[in-house]
């Protein structure tokens, strides 16, 4: 679309760094935490306060625009919608495991226009704008050129209660049975950023939410990768099944997931 994204990108960047400061503050000071759906589905002060700060900043610059966030849900309507995960990888954060991030995307008329993912432990900033490419700390990103699945590094994730939802265990076992190398880092936003950066060749997960993947989806696309649903269909934010890759191994990855 023809619009000046710079003011929106600057807002996303300012909001991400605001969240980073909150993450760091509570890492140093200590924080309270509680559980949501299961004992391992954690939420901390840093999650809640980061989202509040992000929402307040967006509202101050673009009053009335909608925001969908993990902690407070959908607020506001209209053609512009910000999609926010204030702290993706909360369990990692709570344990001091340095793999967590803030993820912010902007959707305009149902099309993603920009995405920002800030790894607050490593200070790695991933950005993408539609048609403008993907970058990490200002350096252009391109997906890996690895074209074999056995030569690939993959990642996946699991729901908080795998006993009630074991679907991905089957996919995971199929990948292991083929001798594939699979990691489970625990933050989908960064997993997608790593596909865009060529650090991973592929990533898949089930039961994801829009805030987990919006920014990362755009990053992968702008870095030359491919994102689909679990059957290889065009991906939609409403879908909870996602497969992302460097494009070259995508068909092979889908075949593995489905036991072909």
N, C-alpha and C positions, 0 to 999 in steps of 0.2 A: 504494500500500500504506500501511497505517497504521503508521508508525514515526517516531521522532525522528531526523531526518537531521543535526541540528546538530553532534553530536560527530564525525560522519563528514566533514561539510563543513569543520569546523575542522581536522581532520587533513589533508584534501586541500589546504587553503590553506597550512597550516604546511609541508607537504611541497613545495608549489610554490615557496614563498619560500626554502626550504632549497636547492632546485635552482637558483633564480635566483642565490643567493649563490655557488654553485659555478661557474655559467656566468661570472659577472662576475670571479671570482678568476682563472680561467684566461685570460680575455680580457686581463687586465692582466699576468699573470705569463708567459703563453705556455704552449703545450701540445703534446703529441705527438699524432700521428694516424696511423691506418693504414687500409687498405682492407679491405672485406668481399667482396661478390660481384663488384665491378668496381672499377677504379681511381678512379671517381667516387663510389662508395658508401663514404663515409668514416665512421669512428668516432673519437672523441677521448676524452681523459681525462675531459673534462667530461660526456660521455654516460655513461660507465661509473660514475664517482663519483656523479653525480646519481642514477642508478637505485639504486645501493647505499644511498645516504642515504635515499631515499624508502622503500625496502623496510624498512630498519631502523626508521624512524619508525613505519610502519604496524604492524610486528611488535611494537613496544613498547606500542602502544595497543590493538591488536586481534590478540592472538596467535592464530595458526592460520588467519587468513583468507588466501585465495588471492590471489596477485598474478601478473598477466600483464604482462611488460615486454618492451620491444624487445631489450634487451641480454642478459637472463638467462632469457627465456622464461617458461613457466608454473611456478610453485612454489606448492604447497599446493592444497587442494581445499575444497569446501563451498559453502554457499549464498551467501556473500559473496565477490566477486572484484573486486579493484582492477585497472584496466587503465591502464598507465603508458607514456607516451613521455617519457623524461627530457629529451630535447632533439630536438624535431621541427624539421627544417631544419638538419641538421648541416653540410651543404655551405655554406649561407649563413653559419653561425656561423664555420666555419673560414676563410672569406674576409673576415669582418668586415662582411658584408652584413646589415643589422639587420632580419631577418625570420625569427625563430626563437622557439620557445616550449617550455614544459613543459606536458604534457597529462595530466590525471589524471581518471579516471572510476571510479564505483563501480556495479557490477552486483549486484543482489540477486535471487536465484532467477531468473536469466536476463533480468532487466529492469533497464535503466539507471535509476538513481535520482538521481545527481548527476554533474556534470561541471565541471571547472575547467581553464581554459587561461590561462596567464600569459605574456604577451609580455615576455620578460625584457629586451629592448632598450628598449622603450617604456614599461615599467611599466604596461601595460594589463592589467587582470584581468577575465577573462570567467568568469561563474559561471552555473550553471543547476541547478535541482532539479526533479524531475518534479512537474508541477502547480503549481510555485512561480514560474515565469517565468525569464527570462534577463536578466542584468545585465552591464554593463561599469563597473567602478569604482563600483558601487552604483547606477548609472543604469539604469532599465529599457530593454531592447532590444526593437525591433520591426523586422521585415524591411521592405525597401523596398516601396513601392506601385507601382513601375514595372510596367506591364503589357504592354509591347512588347519583343520581343527586340532589335530594332535600337536601342532606347533603353537597353539594359542593358549593364552592365559584368560580364564573366564571367571566370572563372579556371579553369585546369586544371593538370595536372601530368603528368609522364612518368616511366616506369621508368628505371633507371640505364643500361640497354643497349637503346636503341630499335631497334638493328639486329636484335636477336633478338626484340623484342616491339614491333612497329610499329603495333599496333592503334589506339592513340589518335592516331597521326599522321593516320589517315584521318578520325577524328572532328574533329580540330583543323582539317584542311584544309576540311572541309565547313562549319565555322563561319566560317572566313576567307572562303570563297567567297561566303557570304551577306553579307559586309561587317560581321560582328560584331566587337565589341571584346573581345579575350581577353587576359588576363595569365597569366603563369606564375611566381608568386612563389616557390614551392619549399618550402612548409610547409603540408600539408593541414589541420592543426589550426587554423591561423590563417585559412586560406581559409574554412573553415566558420564560424569566429567572425565573419569579415567578412560572410558572408551573413546571419548572425543580427543583426549590427549595421546592416544596410542599406547597407554599403559596396560590396558585390557583390550582384548580382541572382541569380547562379547560379554553380555550381561542379560540375565533374565530373572524375572520374579513374578509372583502372583499375589493378588490381593493388595495392590498398591493403590494409593490415593493421588489425586491431581497434584497436591502440594509436594509429594515425594518426587515427581518426575517432570513437572512442567519445564523448568529451566534446563534440566539435563537433556530432555528430549530435543530442544532446540539446539543445544550445544552439539549433540551428536550429529544432527542433520547438517549443521553449518560446517562441521569438520569433515564432512564427506561420508558419514556413516549412514546406517539404516535403522529405523525403528518401526516395528510392526506389533500387531497383536500376536497371541500365542499360535494362531493358525496361519500366520503370515499375512493377515489382512491389514489394511491401513490402520495405523494406531489412532485412537481417539482418547482424549483425556478422561472420558467417562469409563473407558475400559479399565479393568483392574489387572489385566495380564499384559506384560510388556516383554519384548525381546529386542535387544539393541546389539548392534555389531558394527564392525568395520566394513560391512557390506559383502566383502569377499567370502566370509565364512557363514553368511546368514542362512543360506539354505541347508548347509551341513548342520548348523546348530539346531534349526527347527527339526530336522530329521532325527537328531539325537534325542531331543526332548520328547518326541512322539514315538520313539522306539523303532524307527525305520532304519 
